[in-house]
C-alpha cells in the first residue's frame, strides 16, 4: 500500500502547499524554518509579483538546487 504523504499548510492562509511552495519557503527564509507559506503569501511578505516567484522557482530548478528536485 502506498504511503500517504503528510500535507503541509500555509502558516498565513492555511491552504495546502505544493512541494515547490515548501521548497521556496525554505530557500527564501532558511532551511530550518517551521512556518511555510503559499506563493501568494510569500509574494505579500516579499512585496513582489507571483510571476517573479514562479520565475525564481524555475531558475533554482535549472541551477540544480536540491530543494527543487
N, C-alpha and C positions, 0 to 999 in steps of 0.2 A: 504494500500500500504506500503511495507517495506521501511524503511528509507535508504537513500543512505549514505554509510559510507564516511567520509572525508578521502581522501588519503593524506598520508604523504610522503614526498620525501627526499632522501638523500641530505644533505647540500653540499656534495662534488661532487657527480656524477649525481644527480637528478633522480636516479632510484626510483621506487615506493617501499616503505618499507612494509615489513610484520610486524605483531604485535610483534613478538619476537625481531625484529631489533629495533623497537621503545623502547621496554622494556629493551633491553640490553644497548642501548644508555643511558637511564635514570639510570640504575644500575651502569654503569661504570663512567658516567660523572656528575651525580646528577639529582635528580627528577625534579628540576626546570629549566632544560635546555630548550632552544628553538631551538637548532640545533640538528637534528637527523641524524644518519649515517647507511648505509647498512653494512652487515657483512664484506664485502671486505674492505670498507673504515675504519671500526673500527680496523680490523686486521692491516692495514697500520699505523694507528695512534698509536696503542699499540705495534707495531712491534712483532706480534705473528701470528700463523698459523690460518687459517679459522677453521680447525678441533678443535683447542683449544677452540675457541669461541662457537662452537656447543656443546662441552662437558660442558662448563660452563653454557650454557642455560639449558641443561638437569639437571645439578646439582642444579641450582637455582629453577627449577621447582620442583624437588624432595624435596628440603628444604621447599617448600611451599611459596616461595616468591610471594607476591600478584601481582607483575608486570607480572609474567609469567603464571597466571591462565587463 
